[in-house]
Amino acid sequence: MPFYHGLKSYIHDPARGDFPHYPGKQAWIAGRLLALRRDLHDAIGRDRRPRSLIVGSWNIRAFDDGTPRLDESYHYIAEIIGNFDICAVQEIKGDLEPLDRLRKLLGPGWEYFVSDVSTHKGGNNERMAFLYNTNRVFFRRLVGELVLDPDDLAGSDQFARSPFFAAFQADWFRFCLCSTHVIYGGTSADDKVLRAEEITQMTRMLVNRAKSEDQVYILLGDMNIEKRDGPIMQALRDSQMEVPVFPATNLLGDKHYDQMAYTVQGAATRKTRLIRSGLFDWRRSVFGPFPQTEFDMLPAGEKAGPSRRLAHADMIAHYKPVCDAQRAAAGKAPYSDFERSYGLWTTFEMSDHLPIWIELEVDYSDEYLERYV
């Protein structure tokens, strides 16, 4: 469970000059966290099976590059990731202090490790990270990157961002996560071919590894898949990996960028068993938009109390002075039209992607004991 004791420091004290632009900061963050916790419970926690494994993946936009995120955004991101047992995160930037801050908010049971910065062409100066709950998952001391032979990928001699993998175990389940951020490059036909080829080569390598290793391989991340029925998605489906169905993961709801796939055949004696899969939309509880029409239809209990829903107009009114002060502190002018820019601003506080997750069975003890009966 994430730590909340840091909320004690968010007290508005005019005598000391604390948070002069943000009166009520402590209560605001606590109220949004209560709403977020309720949504996370409804979406993930309520139907979770005992002793299952929940694997998440989230492209957190430019974490953390440019204007520093608000304190509260770290709390919200930690609350979401804390509902997973392990989470692959893409678009981590060079400075690791923000990631360490996130880990501390997740609590002492959480650890992380990251890839090096991708400084070559197409790498966008990004890292990839795994954050994991050591009470549920342990690291099996294997970490690496997928590397191609020079002639494996047409139009390039290597992945734009090397897929990052590490081996873990949860109960009886031995698995290796491979996180990827597939090249985007553009919208031309050739660009899309390269994206599909990257996916084809990744899945080929993982399937081949699974044939000789007693572990399951899970490929996950931002695969820049635009259409569910397009050629890039087809490259993932054509692999010998199982592909759960996820809704669109961009904020407009029309792109299927983020995906997961896992091996089901190979040397692993305990097969991958999917219990559930899903996407979590944090906008109902933090930042929005939560349309006024939906707000008007809410039961009375959701319009009052600390975890109440807030209409989109209320969110904008609250955050305008906060954003103005944030940008002034960074030496930037305020947005000329905050209401119009609000959606863009929230993508740099949370993300322009929604996190996805799968729940897997990891307790195979009954089957093992039945061998001896």
Backbone torsions as a table, in degrees:
resi	resn	phi	psi	omega
1	MET	NA	134.4	179.6
2	PRO	-60.5	155.3	178.6
3	PHE	-85.8	140.2	-179.8
4	TYR	-119.5	-1.7	-172.8
5	HIS	-64.2	-19.7	177.3
6	GLY	-64.6	-18.6	178.2
7	LEU	-60.6	-25.3	-178.4
8	LYS	-60.4	-25.6	-176.5
9	SER	-83.4	-10.4	-176.2
10	TYR	-91.1	55.5	-178.1
11	ILE	-104.7	130.1	179.4
12	HIS	-78.8	111.8	-179.4
13	ASP	-128.4	94.9	-177.9
14	PRO	-57.1	-30.3	-179.3
15	ALA	-64.5	-31.9	179.6
16	ARG	-98.0	-9.6	-178.3
17	GLY	79.7	19.0	-178.7
18	ASP	-75.5	126.4	174.0
19	PHE	46.2	53.5	-177.5
20	PRO	-62.3	-25.4	-179.7
21	HIS	-90.9	1.4	-172.0
22	TYR	-139.4	60.5	173.9
23	PRO	-62.9	141.0	-179.2
24	GLY	77.6	16.4	-177.0
25	LYS	-59.0	-45.0	-177.6
26	GLN	-59.7	-48.7	-178.4
27	ALA	-67.2	-37.3	-180.0
28	TRP	-62.1	-49.7	-177.5
29	ILE	-63.5	-43.7	-179.7
30	ALA	-61.6	-41.2	178.7
31	GLY	-64.8	-41.0	178.2
32	ARG	-67.3	-36.5	177.9
33	LEU	-65.0	-38.5	177.4
34	LEU	-62.6	-42.9	177.7
35	ALA	-64.9	-42.1	-179.9
36	LEU	-64.5	-42.1	178.9
37	ARG	-61.2	-39.8	178.8
38	ARG	-63.9	-44.0	179.8
39	ASP	-65.7	-40.8	178.6
40	LEU	-64.1	-39.2	177.1
41	HIS	-63.0	-44.0	-179.2
42	ASP	-64.9	-39.1	-174.6
43	ALA	-83.2	-34.2	-170.7
44	ILE	-125.5	-52.7	-168.1
45	GLY	-72.4	-38.0	-171.1
46	ARG	-61.7	-40.7	-175.9
47	ASP	-100.6	10.5	-178.8
48	ARG	-68.3	137.1	176.1
49	ARG	-79.5	149.3	175.5
50	PRO	-60.9	138.5	173.3
51	ARG	63.2	24.8	172.7
52	SER	-85.7	176.2	177.3
53	LEU	-120.0	128.8	176.2
54	ILE	-111.7	119.4	-178.8
55	VAL	-108.1	126.7	179.7
56	GLY	-114.5	161.9	173.9
57	SER	-145.7	135.5	-176.2
58	TRP	-152.1	124.3	168.0
59	ASN	-86.2	105.2	-179.9
60	ILE	-95.9	110.7	-167.7
61	ARG	-54.7	120.5	171.9
62	ALA	45.4	57.3	-176.9
63	PHE	-89.0	107.2	-6.8
64	ASP	-124.8	114.5	-171.8
65	ASP	-132.5	140.8	-178.8
66	GLY	91.3	-144.7	178.7
67	THR	-63.1	125.8	-177.2
68	PRO	-57.6	141.5	176.4
69	ARG	-64.7	157.5	173.0
70	LEU	-66.7	154.7	176.5
71	ASP	-55.1	-42.2	-174.0
72	GLU	-65.4	-30.7	-179.0
73	SER	-62.4	-36.8	176.4
74	TYR	-62.3	-40.4	178.3
75	HIS	-63.2	-43.1	-178.0
76	TYR	-67.3	-43.0	179.0
77	ILE	-62.7	-42.5	178.5
78	ALA	-63.5	-38.7	-179.4
79	GLU	-62.3	-40.4	-179.9
80	ILE	-68.9	-51.3	-178.2
81	ILE	-63.1	-31.6	179.4
82	GLY	-64.0	-14.5	175.8
83	ASN	-85.8	-5.8	173.1
84	PHE	-98.9	161.1	172.1
85	ASP	-88.9	-29.9	177.1
86	ILE	-151.7	143.7	-176.1
87	CYS	-141.4	130.2	171.7
88	ALA	-90.5	130.0	-178.7
89	VAL	-120.7	130.6	176.8
90	GLN	-107.0	161.3	179.4
91	GLU	70.6	30.2	167.6
92	ILE	-71.3	134.2	-178.8
93	LYS	-94.9	-177.6	-170.5
94	GLY	-61.6	-41.3	-178.3
95	ASP	-74.2	121.4	-176.6
96	LEU	-92.2	-3.1	179.8
97	GLU	-60.3	-42.7	177.1
98	PRO	-61.1	-38.6	179.3
99	LEU	-66.4	-38.5	177.8
100	ASP	-66.4	-37.5	175.9
101	ARG	-61.4	-42.2	178.2
102	LEU	-61.7	-43.9	179.8
103	ARG	-60.9	-41.5	179.7
104	LYS	-63.9	-36.9	176.6
105	LEU	-67.5	-31.0	178.4
106	LEU	-68.6	-25.2	177.2
107	GLY	112.9	167.7	-173.2
108	PRO	-67.8	-15.9	179.6
109	GLY	-82.6	-0.1	-175.9
110	TRP	-106.8	143.8	175.7
111	GLU	-132.6	167.9	175.6
112	TYR	-150.4	159.9	163.5
113	PHE	-148.4	158.5	-169.4
114	VAL	-133.4	162.2	172.0
115	SER	-83.7	170.2	173.9
116	ASP	-71.5	165.5	177.8
117	VAL	-72.8	133.6	177.2
118	SER	-83.7	96.8	-175.8
119	THR	-94.7	-8.0	-177.3
120	HIS	-79.3	174.2	-178.1
121	LYS	-57.8	128.9	179.8
122	GLY	87.9	-10.0	-177.1
123	GLY	-78.7	-23.0	174.9
124	ASN	61.3	24.6	177.7
125	ASN	52.9	45.5	-176.7
126	GLU	-111.4	154.1	167.0
127	ARG	-115.4	166.1	167.6
128	MET	-123.0	145.8	-174.9
129	ALA	-131.9	153.1	167.4
130	PHE	-117.1	125.2	170.8
131	LEU	-110.9	134.8	-175.3
132	TYR	-147.2	147.8	179.6
133	ASN	-86.3	111.2	-175.4
134	THR	-69.6	-12.2	173.9
135	ASN	-78.2	-14.8	-179.5
136	ARG	-118.5	-26.0	-173.6
137	VAL	-135.4	141.0	170.8
138	PHE	-124.0	145.9	-177.1
139	PHE	-81.1	131.2	-175.6
140	ARG	-96.6	24.5	169.8
141	ARG	63.5	25.9	174.9
142	LEU	-123.5	124.9	178.7
143	VAL	-146.3	146.2	-179.0
144	GLY	-175.0	-169.9	178.5
145	GLU	-132.2	150.0	174.0
146	LEU	-80.8	129.2	-178.7
147	VAL	-127.6	133.0	-177.5
148	LEU	-92.6	156.5	163.1
149	ASP	-71.0	148.4	-173.1
150	PRO	-55.5	-29.1	-176.1
151	ASP	-100.1	10.8	-178.6
152	ASP	-77.7	-26.0	-172.8
153	LEU	-120.6	114.3	179.8
154	ALA	-67.7	133.8	177.9
155	GLY	86.9	-2.8	178.8
156	SER	-162.6	155.5	179.1
157	ASP	-100.9	2.6	-178.8
158	GLN	-166.0	161.3	173.6
159	PHE	-60.1	144.4	177.8
160	ALA	-61.3	-43.0	175.2
161	ARG	-129.6	113.2	-173.4
162	SER	-57.7	124.9	176.3
163	PRO	-58.5	135.4	-171.9
164	PHE	-108.7	124.4	-177.5
165	PHE	-128.2	156.1	177.4
166	ALA	-154.6	150.8	-176.3
167	ALA	-101.2	137.4	-178.1
168	PHE	-138.2	173.1	172.2
169	GLN	-146.9	139.7	173.6
170	ALA	-130.5	114.9	-174.5
171	ASP	53.0	-120.6	-177.6
172	TRP	-86.7	-5.6	-168.5
173	PHE	-95.9	113.8	176.6
174	ARG	-98.5	126.5	-175.6
175	PHE	-147.5	158.6	177.3
176	CYS	-126.0	121.1	176.1
177	LEU	-89.0	137.5	175.0
178	CYS	-125.5	110.1	-176.7
179	SER	-95.3	139.0	-177.8
180	THR	-139.4	151.1	167.7
181	HIS	-130.1	92.8	-174.0
182	VAL	-63.3	145.5	179.7
183	ILE	-56.7	139.8	173.2
184	TYR	-95.5	-65.3	168.8
185	GLY	79.1	-33.1	-177.6
186	GLY	150.1	-168.5	-174.2
187	THR	-116.1	5.1	-179.2
188	SER	-72.4	166.8	178.2
189	ALA	-61.1	-39.7	179.2
190	ASP	-65.0	-38.6	177.9
191	ASP	-61.7	-42.0	-178.8
192	LYS	-70.5	-32.9	175.5
193	VAL	-62.4	-42.5	-179.7
194	LEU	-65.0	-39.0	176.6
195	ARG	-60.9	-46.1	179.8
196	ALA	-63.1	-38.5	-179.4
197	GLU	-68.2	-37.7	176.0
198	GLU	-59.6	-44.9	179.3
199	ILE	-64.0	-42.1	179.1
200	THR	-59.7	-45.2	-178.7
201	GLN	-69.0	-39.3	178.0
202	MET	-61.7	-51.0	-177.0
203	THR	-64.5	-37.6	177.4
204	ARG	-59.2	-45.6	-178.7
205	MET	-65.5	-41.0	-178.2
206	LEU	-70.7	-40.5	177.9
207	VAL	-62.8	-41.6	178.2
208	ASN	-63.9	-39.1	177.3
209	ARG	-64.6	-40.8	-177.1
210	ALA	-64.4	-25.1	-178.9
211	LYS	-66.9	-23.5	-176.1
212	SER	-119.0	2.7	-176.3
213	GLU	-124.4	140.0	-179.1
214	ASP	-83.7	63.9	175.0
215	GLN	-159.5	158.0	178.7
216	VAL	-93.8	140.4	175.9
217	TYR	-104.6	130.5	178.9
218	ILE	-119.7	116.0	175.2
219	LEU	-95.0	130.1	-176.5
220	LEU	-152.8	154.3	177.4
221	GLY	141.0	-166.7	179.2
222	ASP	-86.0	103.3	-177.6
223	MET	-97.7	4.8	178.1
224	ASN	51.0	43.4	176.2
225	ILE	-91.0	117.7	-174.6
226	GLU	-85.0	-44.4	-174.3
227	LYS	-119.5	140.5	179.3
228	ARG	-65.8	-27.4	-178.7
229	ASP	-109.4	18.6	-178.2
230	GLY	-91.7	176.2	-175.8
231	PRO	-68.1	-27.4	-180.0
232	ILE	-71.8	-43.6	175.8
233	MET	-64.7	-34.6	179.5
234	GLN	-64.6	-34.1	177.1
235	ALA	-61.8	-36.9	177.4
236	LEU	-71.2	-41.2	179.8
237	ARG	-67.8	-29.9	-178.3
238	ASP	-74.7	-11.7	176.8
239	SER	-71.9	170.8	176.7
240	GLN	-92.2	34.8	178.5
241	MET	-113.6	151.8	177.2
242	GLU	-83.0	135.3	-175.4
243	VAL	-122.6	105.4	174.9
244	PRO	-64.2	159.6	179.6
245	VAL	-95.7	122.0	177.2
246	PHE	-115.9	149.1	171.5
247	PRO	-67.5	173.4	175.2
248	ALA	-60.0	142.6	-172.9
249	THR	-110.7	-3.6	174.2
250	ASN	-85.2	166.4	-172.9
251	LEU	-73.2	-21.1	176.2
252	LEU	-81.8	-13.6	176.6
253	GLY	77.0	27.3	-178.6
254	ASP	-130.7	6.9	179.2
255	LYS	-128.1	140.4	-176.4
256	HIS	-108.0	51.4	-171.7
257	TYR	-59.5	-45.1	-169.2
258	ASP	-98.3	132.5	-174.6
259	GLN	-144.3	165.0	170.0
260	MET	-134.9	151.8	174.2
261	ALA	-150.4	148.4	-177.5
262	TYR	-142.0	152.9	-179.7
263	THR	-78.5	144.6	178.4
264	VAL	-124.2	-7.6	179.0
265	GLN	-129.2	147.5	180.0
266	GLY	147.6	-154.7	-176.2
267	ALA	-82.0	-13.5	-177.2
268	ALA	-62.5	127.9	-178.5
269	THR	-81.3	-21.9	178.4
270	ARG	-112.0	110.5	-171.0
271	LYS	-76.2	159.9	179.3
272	THR	-76.2	126.3	179.6
273	ARG	-123.4	111.6	-179.6
274	LEU	-81.0	129.3	175.9
275	ILE	-96.2	-51.3	-179.9
276	ARG	-150.2	164.5	171.1
277	SER	-146.2	158.0	-179.1
278	GLY	-173.3	179.5	177.1
279	LEU	-127.4	143.7	177.2
280	PHE	-114.0	122.9	179.1
281	ASP	-101.5	105.1	-176.3
282	TRP	-76.1	-8.4	-171.5
283	ARG	-72.1	-15.2	177.1
284	ARG	-71.4	-21.4	-175.0
285	SER	-119.4	-30.5	-180.0
286	VAL	-129.6	134.4	175.8
287	PHE	69.1	-36.0	180.0
288	GLY	86.7	-168.4	10.4
289	PRO	-81.8	138.1	171.2
290	PHE	-116.1	101.9	-168.8
291	PRO	-59.2	146.7	179.5
292	GLN	-58.7	-35.0	-179.3
293	THR	-62.4	-41.6	176.7
294	GLU	-67.8	-38.8	-179.9
295	PHE	-59.5	-42.3	-178.5
296	ASP	-64.7	-25.3	-177.2
297	MET	-89.7	-3.2	-177.4
298	LEU	-68.4	148.4	170.8
299	PRO	-61.0	156.0	-176.6
300	ALA	-56.9	-35.0	-177.8
301	GLY	-64.6	-23.8	-179.8
302	GLU	-91.4	0.6	176.6
303	LYS	-105.9	3.5	-179.7
304	ALA	-138.7	162.7	178.4
305	GLY	89.6	171.1	-172.5
306	PRO	-67.8	-25.0	-178.1
307	SER	-105.2	27.2	-176.2
308	ARG	-65.9	156.3	171.8
309	ARG	-77.0	147.8	179.2
310	LEU	-121.0	133.3	177.7
311	ALA	-67.0	157.0	-177.2
312	HIS	-58.1	-40.4	-179.9
313	ALA	-62.5	-35.7	178.5
314	ASP	-68.6	-36.9	177.4
315	MET	-63.2	-46.1	-178.2
316	ILE	-63.6	-43.8	179.5
317	ALA	-62.2	-38.3	179.9
318	HIS	-68.3	-43.7	-169.2
319	TYR	-86.8	-14.1	-178.0
320	LYS	-58.9	-52.7	178.6
321	PRO	-65.7	-31.3	178.1
322	VAL	-64.9	-46.5	179.8
323	CYS	-66.8	-39.7	178.6
324	ASP	-59.2	-44.6	179.7
325	ALA	-68.2	-38.0	178.3
326	GLN	-61.1	-45.6	-178.4
327	ARG	-71.1	-35.1	176.9
328	ALA	-63.6	-39.8	178.7
329	ALA	-64.5	-27.2	179.0
330	ALA	-92.5	5.7	179.5
331	GLY	76.2	26.3	-178.9
332	LYS	-115.5	150.5	176.7
333	ALA	-73.8	151.7	176.0
334	PRO	-65.6	158.1	174.6
335	TYR	-61.2	136.8	179.6
336	SER	-68.4	-30.5	178.2
337	ASP	-136.8	89.2	-173.2
338	PHE	-63.0	-39.4	-179.4
339	GLU	-60.2	-40.6	179.1
340	ARG	-70.6	-33.9	-176.6
341	SER	-90.2	-4.1	-172.7
342	TYR	-58.1	-45.5	-178.9
343	GLY	-60.5	-43.3	177.4
344	LEU	-62.6	-44.2	-179.7
345	TRP	-58.8	-41.8	-178.2
346	THR	-66.4	-26.2	178.0
347	THR	-67.0	-26.5	176.9
348	PHE	-89.1	-8.7	172.1
349	GLU	-91.9	-42.5	177.1
350	MET	-110.0	-84.8	176.9
351	SER	-174.5	167.3	170.1
352	ASP	-95.8	8.4	174.7
353	HIS	-123.4	152.1	172.3
354	LEU	-101.4	141.7	-178.0
355	PRO	-73.2	147.2	175.1
356	ILE	-116.2	162.0	-177.9
357	TRP	-155.8	156.1	171.5
358	ILE	-130.9	149.5	173.6
359	GLU	-112.2	125.7	-176.3
360	LEU	-119.0	149.1	173.4
361	GLU	-77.8	135.2	-178.7
362	VAL	-130.3	-6.1	-179.1
363	ASP	-100.4	105.7	-179.5
364	TYR	-111.5	22.9	-173.9
365	SER	-66.4	-37.3	179.4
366	ASP	-61.4	-44.3	-179.1
367	GLU	-63.9	-38.4	179.3
368	TYR	-64.4	-45.1	-178.7
369	LEU	-66.9	-32.3	-179.8
370	GLU	-65.3	-19.8	175.4
371	ARG	-61.5	-25.8	-173.4
372	TYR	-101.9	3.9	-179.4
373	VAL	-91.9	NA	NA
